[in-house]
Amino acid sequence: MIRTLNITKSFGDLQVLKGIDLEIKEGEIISIVGASGAGKTTLLQIIGTLMQKDQGKVWIGDTDIDSLREKQMAKFRNQKIGFVFQFHHLLPEFTAFENVCIPGFIAKRSRKEVEARANELLSFLGLEARLEHKPKELSGGEQQRVAVARALVNDPAVILADEPSGNLDSQNKTELHEMFFVLREKFNQTFVIVTHDKELAGMSDRMITMKDGQIIT
């Protein structure tokens, strides 16, 4: 589902990625671990087409990312990749339901289809009673579940998560971790998760350790 070949990235004189080769199978849940500054988030953003690499290749499914022009890239990202961040980035003026619908509307899917999918996901995640609540009216765990539903609304092949449980208490953290595996079983998405959380890393199908811009295990 994901393949990278010799990915490098520098910021000025600092080389953050030093030739990353990686293969991730469809339906795998992979955790990427390592000390701060190891290059984990940079790699995730390059895989997600949010950041330009200096050299190397990235494929998602059969698509060579370099073959896409800017508008094609934006459309591909919207439809094929879902993002979950440590800070959920929900839009405060919109309800939970509206926040989940937005990527579907951007993809120009029918309102009926998008709203049905948003309802399905929010109910599946236990938020059917919170649809009309705005982010400030939700707990941290509920906000993160809304962010997960938003990431899933376009049925992406790949979910990229950057410290998704970093701001949650222990109960919400455990629930979120378990939810990733339930979602994988139901929707067969591929998950790549950058985390410092040993519990989540240990639950993953495979744990990839980075150090100084390289994969070491």
DAUR-V507981 format. One line per field, one symbol per residue. ss: DSSP state (h for helix, s for strand, l for the rest). phi: phi as a letter, one per 20 degrees, with the letter a starting at -180 (. if undefined). psi: psi as a letter, one per 20 degrees, with the letter a starting at -180 (. if undefined). A space follows every 10 residues. Layout:
ss->???
phi->???
psi->???
This chain:
ss->lsssssssss sllsssssss ssssllllss sssllllllh hhhhhhhlll llllssssss llsshhhllh hhhhhhhhhh ssssslllll llllshhhhh hhhhhhllll hhhhhhhhhh hhhhllllll lllshhhllh hhhhhhhhhh hhlllllsss sslllllllh hhhhhhhhhh hhhhhhhlls sssslllhhh hhhllsssss sllssll
phi->.cbcclfcbc dmeeeeccne dbccefnfdd ddcqfgnfof ffffffgeme bfeeboccdc meeegfeeeg ffffffffed cddcdgeflf efedfgffgf fgfffgfmff gfffffffff fffgemdfed geeegfedfg ffffffffgf fefelffcdd cdlfdfddff ffffffgffg fffffedlfe dccebdefff gffffbdddd blmcedb
psi->hppqolpqpq ocioohplmo ppppqpjqop qprrqpjijg hggghghjki qprgraqppo cjpohiiprg hhggggghhi pqpprgohkq ohiqrgghgh hghhhhikrq gggghggggg ghghjkkhjj hjqrhijqrg hgghhghggg hihjlqhppp polhjhjqrh ghggggghhh hggghgikqp poopqiohgg ghhqhppppq pljqph.
